[in-house]
């Protein structure tokens, strides 16, 4: 079956992340993203694609910091709340009933209920099509203990992954992994 070219993202199951930022006045913002990826090991870089009109980009440009909160599948219902277009400086974390947790290095908060998090400082932004690709240098990383399958291996069955539109992969129990040496 052939698809329209613009449907290409449906070929990829992508982890859902919630990017948290703060305004100049220190008010938290949170929004879900699925166009995201590790970029480099050395230096440790992470990137995501953001709509240029999004409050997330505005806050990153003002403060040069953000936190990538990896969403567990138990946060699926909150995605609809987090993607709502609230007025600027209206805290989506509160609306979603999630818990802000102080980050170790950066100012924006982490989300306590997240599977894990990357604290980042803005490295670069690049215009890419109708979005801005934001790259951040990772300055701190953490994972909630319940999301480990074994030491050093995340249990992907517990993560929320985006397929496309309103479709999410909710049952990845058969996902397999293999150690490659």
Secondary structure, DSSP 8 states (H G I E B T S, - for coil): ----GGGGGGG--EE-EEEEEE-TT--EEEEEE-SEEEEETTTTEEEEEEETTSHHHHHHHHHSEEEEEE-BGGGHHHHHHHTS---TT--HHHHTT--EE--SSSSS-EETTSSEEEEEEEEEEEEETTEEEEEEEEEEEEE-GGGEEETTEE-GGGB-EEEETTEEE---TT-------
